[in-house]
Amino acid sequence: MISVFVYGTLKPGQCNHDLFRGYDVTFTPATIPGRLYGYGVPVCLVLPDDSPDRVHGYVATFDSLILLNRLDRLEGVHSGGKGYDIYERLEVTATLETGETVEAFVYGTTEAHHFFGREPIPDGVFGRWWAR
């Protein structure tokens, strides 16, 4: 199975969620260590596992390399490398709402210099920022 942590436009109810249509996907509420920044769209700065800062989203679990490739194309990532802008497909440990942890991919960056002078999205919750 493939797990991808989604925190922005791929979350249920958001504009790119339709990419999952036609696939058998389970969405489980979860968090990862990191901060969200508004960069036109939200971008996740992935932080070390012991960081108190958390990004809220869902772990999408599915069994389709075709779907993973579609997500890579949407995010501008080729073969797991760097995307067109600042996204990479990174491996993270996500904490499910049950407290269980799972390994998942996330589209984001570990390079903090991209966010110099920008304020993080409060509480790591995409929906409240996007709705403003």
C-alpha positions in Angstrom: 0.0 0.0 0.0 1.0 3.6 -0.6 0.4 6.4 1.9 0.5 10.1 1.1 -0.1 12.8 3.7 -2.3 15.5 2.1 -2.7 18.9 3.7 -4.0 21.4 1.1 -5.8 21.2 -2.2 -5.8 17.4 -2.2 -7.8 17.1 1.0 -11.4 16.0 0.9 -13.6 18.9 -0.2 -10.7 20.9 -1.8 -10.2 21.7 -5.5 -7.7 19.0 -6.4 -9.4 16.2 -4.5 -11.1 14.9 -7.7 -7.7 13.4 -8.7 -8.6 10.5 -6.3 -11.9 9.8 -8.1 -12.0 6.3 -9.5 -9.5 4.9 -7.1 -10.0 3.0 -3.9 -8.6 5.5 -1.3 -8.9 5.7 2.4 -8.5 9.1 4.1 -7.5 9.1 7.8 -7.1 12.4 9.8 -3.4 12.8 10.8 -0.6 15.3 11.5 3.0 15.5 10.6 5.8 17.7 12.1 6.1 20.9 10.1 4.7 24.3 9.3 2.5 25.5 6.5 3.3 28.7 4.6 1.1 30.5 2.0 3.1 30.5 -1.2 0.2 31.1 -3.6 -0.9 27.6 -2.5 0.1 26.1 0.8 3.5 24.6 1.1 4.6 22.4 3.9 8.0 22.9 5.5 8.8 19.4 6.9 10.5 19.5 10.3 12.2 16.9 12.4 10.0 14.3 14.1 10.6 15.9 17.5 9.2 19.3 16.4 6.2 20.6 18.4 4.9 22.3 15.2 2.3 20.2 13.4 0.6 20.3 10.0 -3.0 18.9 10.0 -4.3 16.9 7.1 -5.1 13.3 6.1 -3.2 10.2 5.2 -4.5 8.9 1.9 -3.9 5.2 1.5 -4.2 3.4 -1.8 -2.6 0.7 -4.0 -2.0 2.4 -7.3 1.3 3.6 -8.8 -0.7 5.3 -11.5 -2.4 7.5 -8.9 1.0 8.2 -7.3 2.3 9.3 -10.7 -0.7 11.5 -11.2 0.0 13.2 -7.8 3.7 13.6 -8.8 2.6 15.3 -12.0 0.2 17.6 -10.2 2.9 18.6 -7.7 5.6 18.9 -10.4 7.7 16.1 -9.1 9.4 13.6 -11.5 10.4 10.2 -10.2 10.4 11.3 -6.6 12.9 14.1 -7.3 12.5 17.9 -7.0 9.5 19.6 -8.5 9.3 22.5 -10.8 9.2 25.0 -7.9 10.1 23.8 -4.4 8.1 20.6 -3.9 9.8 17.3 -3.3 8.1 14.0 -2.5 9.5 13.4 1.0 9.1 10.5 3.5 7.6 11.5 6.8 6.1 9.8 9.9 2.5 10.8 10.2 0.5 10.5 13.5 -3.0 9.3 13.0 -5.8 10.6 15.3 -5.7 7.2 17.1 -2.0 7.9 18.1 -0.7 5.2 15.7 2.2 6.3 13.4 2.6 5.4 9.8 5.2 6.2 7.2 3.9 8.3 4.3 5.0 10.5 1.5 4.3 14.3 1.6 4.8 16.9 -1.1 6.8 19.7 0.6 10.3 20.9 1.3 12.9 20.8 4.0 14.5 24.0 2.8 13.5 26.8 5.2 15.1 29.6 3.1 12.1 29.5 0.8 10.0 31.1 3.5 12.2 34.0 4.7 10.0 36.8 5.7 6.8 34.9 5.5 4.5 34.1 8.4 3.4 30.5 8.9 -0.3 29.6 8.5 -1.7 29.6 12.1 -2.1 26.2 13.7 -1.0 24.3 10.5 -4.6 24.1 9.2 -5.0 24.8 5.5 -8.7 25.3 5.4 -8.9 28.3 7.7 -6.2 30.1 5.7 -7.6 29.2 2.3 -11.1 30.4 3.3 -10.0 33.9 4.2 
